Amino acid sequence: VRQLTTGPLMFPSGILADFARRRTALILGGALLAFGIGYALVAQAPTYHWLLPAVCFLGIGTALWHPSAMAAISMRYPDRRASALAIHGSGASIADAISPIAIGGLLLLMGWRNMLTLMLIPAVVLGFAFWRGLDGAFRDQSGTRPTLRAYVTDVKSMLRHRIVLAIIGVTVCTSMASLITLTFFPVYLKEDLGYSIFLLGVHISLLYVMGAVSQPILGRLSDRFGRKAVLLPSLIVFGLLYLALAVAAPGIEFGLVVGAMGLFFYALATVNQAAIMDVASERVQASTMGVTSLLGQVVTLPSPILAGLVVNQWGPQGAFATSGIIVLIAALLLALIKVPRFTRPTPPTAG
C-alpha cells in the first residue's frame, strides 16, 4: 500500500515542485510532517484494516520529499549534480544502517506503539525547521514559474529523448533486481543458510553501509568522467555479483559478495537520476523523478511475484540469478546508446 501510494503520487508531486519552486521548503516540511502523522496513526490503529490508510501517509511523505529535494539539489549544483545527489543518498544509507540498532534500543525502553507515536515530535520539529529555516533560500532562488505550455513541451521533449528513455529503462531494470533480491534475500538467509536474525540484520546492513561509502565516490567519478563511463562497468560488475550471490558458499565468501553488491545496490540509482536530469530542462527537474517512478511502477511492482515462479522451480538462488540477468540486460541497453561524456548545466530547453 505504501509503494502503491508513493509511485502514482510521484508525478503530481513533481509537477507541484516544479510549479511551486519557491515553496520547496514548505513542501519538504510537509513531507516530514506526513511521515510523523503516518507513524502515529500506525501506532494508534486498532486493527489491520486501519493500518492501510495510516501507511498511505508514509507514501505521501516519500512522494513529497524526493522530487522536491532532488530537484533543488540538481539545480543548485548543476556541474556537480551526481556528487551532490550522492551525498543526499549517503545520508539515507547511513540512517538505514544505524536505525535498526537505534530502534532496537528504544524498544528495550518502551513499546512499539509508544515509540511510533513519539515519532510525531521530531517530525513536527524538523518539519517546522525546514519550512522556516530554508524558506528564504528557496524564495530567493533564480528561475521563474514555468507556463503550462512550456512545461508540457519540455515534458514531451524529455519523454522523446533517447538518453532519458534508455536511462529510465536501466533504472527500471535495477529496481526490479533490487526488489526481487530484497524479497527473497531474508528467506534465503533464514531458511536455506540457517542464519540467525542477527546475522540476517548484519548482511542487510552491509548493503546500506557500503552504499554510504560508494555513493559519493561513484557520483564524483561520473561528474568527472561521464555517466556512461561509470554506469556501464558498474552494471556489468553488479550483474555478475548477483550471479555470484546465487552460488557463493555460506560464511566469509557470501559476506564478501554481499558487501561488494552494497557498493552498487543504491549508488547506481543516484547516477541514473543525474543522467536524466542532465538532459531535462530546468522547468521539469522535479518531474523527472515522477516520470521515472510512474513508468517504472507498472514493471517493477509485479517483479517479485514473477520471480516467485522461478523460486518455486529453482529456489531463492534462481531469484538472484534472475536479478543478475536483468541487470546485465540493463548494461546491454546502456551500451547501445551514446551518453554525453561531460555534464553541462541544466539547459533552458529539453532535448
C-alpha angles and dihedrals in degrees: 000000000000091000093045089052095048099047102054092039094054093079098049087043089054090050090050091050093049095048096039098041093143088058094055092116091054091048092050091047090049090052092056091047090052090055091052093048091048094053092045092051091048089053092052098042108121095198140021092257091059089054092067099066088040091056089051088071089060089054090048091052092051092047092050096046108048104050093045096042097045094043091051091051093044094053095043094052106028094155093049097033100139093043092052094045089048092056088052089052093046090059089057092047092051091050092047089053098049101033096078089057093045093047091047090054092049091050088059088060102039144008121273094249092056091045094053092045090054089055086078091070099061089039092058094042095047093041091055091044092053092047097048099029099050101028093096093050094055096040089057097044119119122254133071131244108273122239116244091245093052091046094051090047092053093047091051091047091049092051091051093050111110094213092051093049092046094048090047087053090051091048092050091050095049091045091052091050092048094048092048091049095047089050097054102024095083091044091052095048095045103038105025103031095030094227119168122246088255093055089045089056091047093054094046090049089054089066090057099038094052090046091055088058099041101043097073090043095051091041092053093046092051091050090053104038103021136267097270094048088062102031100050100054090038092055092048093050091043092052092049090050090055088054090047090052089062093058104027115124116242116263128032095355092054091046092051091052092049091048091050090049089054089065089069105020095096103002095074092059090062094052090045091054092046090053091054092046090051092068099031118093123251090252095063104035094119093042091060089075092047093050092047093048095045095049092043096047096075093053101034103050098058093045097093090051091052090045087053088066088056091047091053089059104035106013128242090313086069089060091054091048089050090052090050093052091048092052092048088052087053089053090052091050091052092047090059096059133067114235119189109257097220127045123232132199112278107285121232092241131032125248 
